[in-house]
Amino acid sequence: MNQQGKHIIIIGPAHPLRGGLASYNERLAHEFQNKGNKVTIYTFSLQYPGFLFPGTTQFSTEPEPSDLNIRVCINSVNPINWLLIGNEIKKIKPDLIVVRYWLPFMGPSLGTILRIVKQNKKTRIVCIADNIIPHEKRPGDLPFTKYFLNAVDACITMSEQVLTDLKGINPTMPAKFVAHPLYDNFGEKIEKSSARKILNIDENISIVLFFGFIRKYKGLDILFESISMLKKSNYLKGQIKFLIAGEFYEDRKSYDELIAKLGIEEDLILRTDFIPDSEVKNYLCAADVVIQPYRSATQSGVTPLAYHFEIPMIVTNVGGLPALVPHEKVGLVSEPDALSISNTIQHFFAENPNRFLPGLIEEKKKYSWDVMANEIMSS
């Protein structure tokens, strides 16, 4: 497909919805526009029913992007809406639809809309698949996903694991892996001292940052066990604090109970409200290292954030994380258990954390929005 002068529709979360998917879709829309294309984002008027959304609110407090055309119109649970939106887009006859798929619950609505659009015999449909097999499984996952996949022409995955999962369900689907681009839409890197001042954090201690929504598969409880081990060995000595920045997407009671049981309250800095886009850089730039103690993973939106702000990472050896974080080049890879993570934290601070900066600067060059946009348009 020619790289400019096309009408492209992105279907997925965008303002007034919040979160990583919305930020990604808006940044991708800007990239397509920069290439001379007309772009419209179709987002949700109702994304999730309440029982599927564990956070406090689905909506952003940030101002609406003034330079994007966003249609707030898709209702994920109303089949009449699916027919209306499908017919609307069918008549528009866009050259390309880029649709996000991250949760099987979205399969019926998105699959139905896309089937109607395909009746125009013109529009090519490319899916960006964040997950094919969800982290938390529910009845209907597989048939919903198959229904959706049968309505698209090609897929982009941002981890090799998701590509493997996709091929296991639909072996003939044209699909390729393209690395998650850097989140460069959260502002430029600022001095660590400035970030610490904004967050009211001591400049003279080391900070390990856990960033993002708190869900079981992300292993925050494993990290807490690691902190307890480090504390018992008298390693922390009040000189290392763990900054937990992100909203609970499950009941926080078990985490509070674990913190009390382990006696690690004084070793934590808890900022467990949703972090608005405008404040993201403060948390990343305040950190010495970003830690992802995940039990399982496909790709992670936190990794490209760390790359953009040139912060080294400690990740666990699960899913696509080790491929994204070359060991001893941009950070360290640990096994997903408390002992290994505690040993890896000690190894990280045993030498100057700045040793990873040259590797981060070199490795981040791979992750560009230009590459992603071009790969989508050539799919």
C-alpha positions as CSV (number, residue, x, y, z in Angstrom):
1,M,0.0,0.0,0.0
2,N,1.2,3.5,-0.8
3,Q,2.4,5.2,2.4
4,Q,0.5,8.4,2.0
5,G,-2.7,10.0,0.9
6,K,-4.9,7.2,2.3
7,H,-7.9,7.2,4.6
8,I,-7.0,5.1,7.7
9,I,-9.4,4.3,10.5
10,I,-8.0,3.1,13.8
11,I,-10.5,1.1,15.9
12,G,-9.6,0.9,19.6
13,P,-9.3,2.9,22.9
14,A,-8.6,6.6,22.6
15,H,-9.5,9.8,24.4
16,P,-11.7,10.2,26.5
17,L,-10.6,6.7,27.6
18,R,-7.3,6.4,29.4
19,G,-4.4,4.0,29.6
20,G,-1.6,2.5,27.5
21,L,-3.8,1.4,24.6
22,A,-5.3,4.8,24.2
23,S,-1.9,6.5,24.3
24,Y,-0.6,4.0,21.7
25,N,-3.5,4.5,19.3
26,E,-3.2,8.3,19.5
27,R,0.6,8.2,18.9
28,L,0.1,5.8,15.9
29,A,-2.6,8.2,14.5
30,H,-0.1,11.0,14.6
31,E,2.5,8.9,12.8
32,F,0.0,8.1,10.0
33,Q,-0.9,11.8,9.8
34,N,2.7,12.8,9.6
35,K,3.0,10.6,6.6
36,G,0.2,12.5,4.8
37,N,-2.7,10.3,5.5
38,K,-6.2,11.1,6.7
39,V,-6.9,9.4,10.0
40,T,-10.0,8.8,12.1
41,I,-10.1,6.9,15.4
42,Y,-13.2,5.1,16.3
43,T,-13.2,4.6,20.1
44,F,-15.7,3.3,22.6
45,S,-18.7,5.1,24.1
46,L,-18.9,2.0,26.3
47,Q,-15.7,0.0,26.5
48,Y,-16.3,-2.4,29.4
49,P,-19.3,-3.1,31.6
50,G,-18.4,-2.5,35.2
51,F,-17.7,-6.1,36.1
52,L,-14.9,-6.3,33.6
53,F,-13.2,-3.1,34.7
54,P,-11.4,-3.3,38.0
55,G,-10.0,0.3,38.2
56,T,-11.7,3.4,39.5
57,T,-12.6,5.0,36.2
58,Q,-12.1,4.3,32.5
59,F,-11.8,8.0,31.6
60,S,-8.8,10.3,31.3
61,T,-8.4,13.6,33.1
62,E,-6.1,14.9,30.3
63,P,-7.3,17.3,27.6
64,E,-8.6,15.9,24.3
65,P,-5.9,15.9,21.6
66,S,-6.7,18.9,19.4
67,D,-5.2,17.5,16.2
68,L,-6.9,14.1,16.1
69,N,-10.3,13.2,14.7
70,I,-11.8,10.8,17.4
71,R,-15.3,9.4,17.1
72,V,-16.6,8.2,20.4
73,C,-19.3,5.8,19.3
74,I,-18.7,2.0,19.7
75,N,-20.7,0.2,22.4
76,S,-19.1,-3.1,23.2
77,V,-22.3,-4.8,24.4
78,N,-24.9,-3.5,22.0
79,P,-25.4,-5.5,18.8
80,I,-27.5,-2.8,17.2
81,N,-24.7,-0.4,17.7
82,W,-22.3,-2.9,16.0
83,L,-24.6,-3.0,12.9
84,L,-24.8,0.8,12.8
85,I,-21.1,1.4,13.1
86,G,-20.2,-1.4,10.7
87,N,-22.5,0.1,8.0
88,E,-21.2,3.6,8.7
89,I,-17.6,2.5,8.1
90,K,-18.6,0.3,5.1
91,K,-20.0,3.3,3.4
92,I,-17.0,5.5,4.1
93,K,-14.8,2.9,2.4
94,P,-11.5,3.6,4.1
95,D,-8.4,2.2,2.5
96,L,-7.2,0.7,5.8
97,I,-8.6,-0.2,9.2
98,V,-6.1,-0.8,12.0
99,V,-7.9,-2.6,14.8
100,R,-6.5,-3.3,18.3
101,Y,-7.2,-6.7,19.9
102,W,-6.3,-7.2,23.5
103,L,-9.2,-9.0,25.2
104,P,-11.6,-11.8,23.8
105,F,-14.5,-9.9,25.3
106,M,-14.1,-7.5,22.3
107,G,-14.3,-10.3,19.8
108,P,-18.1,-10.2,19.1
109,S,-18.4,-6.4,18.8
110,L,-15.2,-5.9,16.7
111,G,-15.7,-9.0,14.7
112,T,-19.2,-8.1,13.7
113,I,-18.3,-4.5,12.8
114,L,-15.4,-5.7,10.6
115,R,-17.5,-8.3,8.8
116,I,-19.9,-5.6,7.7
117,V,-17.1,-3.3,6.6
118,K,-15.6,-6.1,4.5
119,Q,-18.7,-6.1,2.4
120,N,-17.5,-3.0,0.6
121,K,-14.7,-5.1,-1.1
122,K,-12.2,-2.3,-0.6
123,T,-11.0,-1.9,2.9
124,R,-8.0,-3.9,4.1
125,I,-8.1,-4.8,7.8
126,V,-4.9,-5.2,9.9
127,C,-5.0,-6.2,13.5
128,I,-2.5,-5.2,16.1
129,A,-2.8,-8.2,18.5
130,D,-1.6,-7.3,22.0
131,N,-2.8,-10.6,23.4
132,I,-4.3,-13.7,21.7
133,I,-4.5,-15.8,24.9
134,P,-5.5,-13.5,27.7
135,H,-3.7,-13.3,31.1
136,E,-6.9,-14.0,33.0
137,K,-8.9,-16.7,31.2
138,R,-12.7,-16.7,31.0
139,P,-15.3,-18.9,29.2
140,G,-15.7,-18.0,25.6
141,D,-12.1,-16.8,25.1
142,L,-11.3,-19.1,22.2
143,P,-14.6,-18.8,20.1
144,F,-14.6,-15.0,20.6
145,T,-11.0,-14.8,19.4
146,K,-11.6,-17.1,16.4
147,Y,-14.7,-15.0,15.4
148,F,-12.6,-11.9,15.5
149,L,-9.6,-13.2,13.6
150,N,-11.8,-14.5,10.8
151,A,-12.8,-10.9,10.1
152,V,-9.2,-9.5,9.6
153,D,-6.8,-9.8,6.7
154,A,-3.5,-9.7,8.6
155,C,-2.0,-9.3,12.0
156,I,0.9,-7.5,13.7
157,T,2.1,-8.8,17.0
158,M,4.5,-7.0,19.3
159,S,6.0,-10.2,20.8
160,E,7.1,-13.5,19.4
161,Q,5.0,-15.2,22.1
162,V,1.8,-13.6,20.8
163,L,2.8,-14.6,17.2
164,T,3.2,-18.2,18.3
165,D,-0.2,-18.1,20.1
166,L,-1.8,-16.6,17.0
167,K,-0.4,-19.3,14.7
168,G,-1.7,-21.9,17.1
169,I,-5.2,-20.7,16.6
170,N,-5.1,-19.5,13.0
171,P,-2.1,-21.0,11.2
172,T,-2.9,-19.5,7.8
173,M,-3.2,-15.9,9.1
174,P,-0.7,-13.5,7.5
175,A,1.2,-12.3,10.5
176,K,4.5,-10.8,11.6
177,F,6.3,-9.6,14.7
178,V,7.1,-5.9,14.9
179,A,8.6,-4.5,18.1
180,H,6.5,-2.2,20.3
181,P,7.6,1.4,19.5
182,L,8.9,3.7,22.1
183,Y,6.4,5.7,24.0
184,D,7.9,9.1,23.1
185,N,4.6,11.0,23.7
186,F,5.1,11.5,27.4
187,G,7.6,14.3,27.1
188,E,11.4,14.4,27.2
189,K,13.7,13.0,29.9
190,I,14.3,15.3,32.8
191,E,17.0,15.2,35.5
192,K,16.6,12.7,38.2
193,S,16.9,15.4,40.9
194,S,14.1,17.4,39.3
195,A,11.8,14.3,39.1
196,R,12.5,13.4,42.7
197,K,11.8,17.0,43.8
198,I,8.4,16.9,42.0
199,L,7.5,13.6,43.7
200,N,9.0,14.6,47.1
201,I,11.4,11.7,47.1
202,D,14.9,11.8,48.7
203,E,17.6,12.5,46.2
204,N,20.1,10.5,48.2
205,I,18.5,7.0,48.1
206,S,18.2,4.5,45.3
207,I,14.8,3.9,43.7
208,V,13.5,0.7,42.2
209,L,10.3,1.5,40.3
210,F,7.4,-0.9,39.7
211,F,5.1,0.9,37.2
212,G,1.7,0.2,35.8
213,F,-1.6,-1.4,36.6
214,I,-1.3,-3.9,39.5
215,R,-2.6,-7.3,38.4
216,K,-1.8,-10.8,39.6
217,Y,0.3,-11.8,36.6
218,K,2.7,-8.8,37.2
219,G,4.1,-10.4,40.3
220,L,4.1,-7.5,42.7
221,D,3.6,-10.0,45.6
222,I,6.8,-11.8,44.4
223,L,8.6,-8.5,44.6
224,F,7.4,-7.9,48.1
225,E,8.8,-11.3,49.1
226,S,12.1,-10.3,47.5
227,I,12.2,-7.0,49.5
228,S,11.6,-9.0,52.7
229,M,14.6,-11.2,51.9
230,L,16.8,-8.2,51.2
231,K,15.6,-6.6,54.4
232,K,16.3,-9.7,56.5
233,S,19.8,-9.8,55.1
234,N,20.3,-6.2,56.2
235,Y,21.0,-5.2,52.6
236,L,18.6,-2.3,52.2
237,K,19.8,-0.2,55.2
238,G,17.2,2.4,54.3
239,Q,19.3,3.3,51.2
240,I,17.0,1.6,48.7
241,K,13.3,2.3,48.4
242,F,10.7,0.6,46.1
243,L,8.4,3.0,44.4
244,I,5.1,1.3,43.5
245,A,3.3,3.6,41.0
246,G,0.1,2.4,39.5
247,E,-3.6,1.7,40.2
248,F,-4.8,-1.6,41.7
249,Y,-6.7,-3.6,39.1
250,E,-7.7,-6.2,41.7
251,D,-8.5,-6.1,45.4
252,R,-5.6,-4.4,47.2
253,K,-6.4,-6.0,50.6
254,S,-4.2,-9.1,50.0
255,Y,-1.3,-6.8,49.1
256,D,-1.8,-4.6,52.2
257,E,-1.9,-7.7,54.4
258,L,1.3,-9.1,52.8
259,I,3.1,-5.8,53.3
260,A,2.1,-5.9,57.0
261,K,3.0,-9.5,57.4
262,L,6.5,-9.0,55.8
263,G,7.1,-5.7,57.7
264,I,8.3,-3.9,54.6
265,E,6.1,-0.7,55.0
266,E,9.1,1.6,55.5
267,D,10.8,0.2,52.4
268,L,7.9,1.1,50.0
269,I,6.7,4.4,48.5
270,L,3.1,3.7,47.5
271,R,1.6,5.9,44.8
272,T,-1.3,3.6,43.9
273,D,-3.6,6.0,42.1
274,F,-3.8,6.1,38.3
275,I,-0.8,8.0,36.9
276,P,-1.9,10.6,34.4
277,D,0.0,10.9,31.1
278,S,1.4,14.3,32.1
279,E,3.1,12.8,35.2
280,V,4.5,9.6,33.7
281,K,7.9,11.1,33.0
282,N,8.4,12.1,36.7
283,Y,8.1,8.5,37.9
284,L,10.4,7.0,35.2
285,C,13.0,9.7,35.5
286,A,13.0,9.4,39.3
287,A,14.0,5.8,39.1
288,D,17.4,4.1,39.1
289,V,15.9,0.9,37.6
290,V,12.5,-0.3,36.5
291,I,11.5,-3.7,37.7
292,Q,9.0,-6.1,36.1
293,P,8.7,-9.2,38.3
294,Y,6.1,-10.7,36.1
295,R,4.8,-14.3,36.4
296,S,3.8,-14.3,32.7
297,A,4.1,-11.8,29.9
298,T,3.6,-11.2,26.2
299,Q,5.1,-7.8,25.6
300,S,5.0,-4.9,28.0
301,G,4.2,-1.3,27.5
302,V,6.5,-0.4,30.5
303,T,9.6,-1.6,28.6
304,P,9.3,1.0,25.8
305,L,8.7,3.6,28.4
306,A,11.9,2.7,30.2
307,Y,13.8,2.7,26.8
308,H,12.4,6.2,26.0
309,F,13.6,7.6,29.3
310,E,16.8,5.5,29.2
311,I,16.2,3.8,32.5
312,P,17.7,0.3,32.9
313,M,15.4,-2.6,33.7
314,I,15.2,-5.8,35.7
315,V,12.8,-8.2,34.1
316,T,11.9,-11.9,34.7
317,N,12.6,-14.6,32.2
318,V,9.0,-15.0,30.9
319,G,7.3,-14.4,27.6
320,G,8.8,-11.8,25.4
321,L,10.6,-9.8,28.2
322,P,14.1,-11.3,27.8
323,A,14.2,-10.6,24.1
324,L,13.3,-7.0,24.7
325,V,15.8,-6.5,27.5
326,P,19.2,-8.0,26.5
327,H,20.9,-9.3,29.7
328,E,23.8,-7.1,30.9
329,K,23.3,-4.7,28.0
330,V,20.2,-2.6,29.0
331,G,19.5,-4.4,32.3
332,L,19.3,-7.8,33.9
333,V,17.1,-10.8,33.5
334,S,16.0,-12.8,36.6
335,E,14.0,-15.9,37.2
336,P,10.4,-15.3,38.3
337,D,10.9,-16.2,42.0
338,A,11.7,-14.1,45.0
339,L,15.2,-15.4,45.7
340,S,16.4,-14.8,42.1
341,I,14.8,-11.3,42.0
342,S,16.5,-10.3,45.3
343,N,19.8,-11.6,44.1
344,T,19.4,-9.7,40.8
345,I,18.6,-6.5,42.6
346,Q,21.8,-6.9,44.6
347,H,23.7,-7.6,41.4
348,F,22.3,-4.5,39.7
349,F,23.5,-2.2,42.5
350,A,26.8,-3.9,43.0
351,E,28.2,-1.8,40.1
352,N,27.3,1.7,38.8
353,P,23.8,1.6,37.4
354,N,24.9,4.0,34.7
355,R,26.8,1.2,33.0
356,F,23.7,0.3,31.1
357,L,23.2,3.8,29.5
358,P,25.2,3.2,26.3
359,G,23.3,-0.1,25.7
360,L,20.0,1.6,26.2
361,I,20.8,4.4,23.8
362,E,21.9,1.9,21.2
363,E,19.1,-0.6,21.6
364,K,16.3,2.0,21.7
365,K,17.0,2.9,18.0
366,K,15.2,-0.3,17.0
367,Y,11.8,0.8,18.3
368,S,10.4,3.5,16.0
369,W,6.9,4.5,15.1
370,D,8.0,5.0,11.5
371,V,8.8,1.2,11.3
372,M,5.5,0.2,12.9
373,A,3.5,2.5,10.5
374,N,5.3,1.2,7.5
375,E,4.9,-2.5,8.5
376,I,1.2,-2.0,9.1
377,M,0.7,-0.4,5.7
378,S,2.6,-3.1,3.9
379,S,0.8,-6.0,5.6
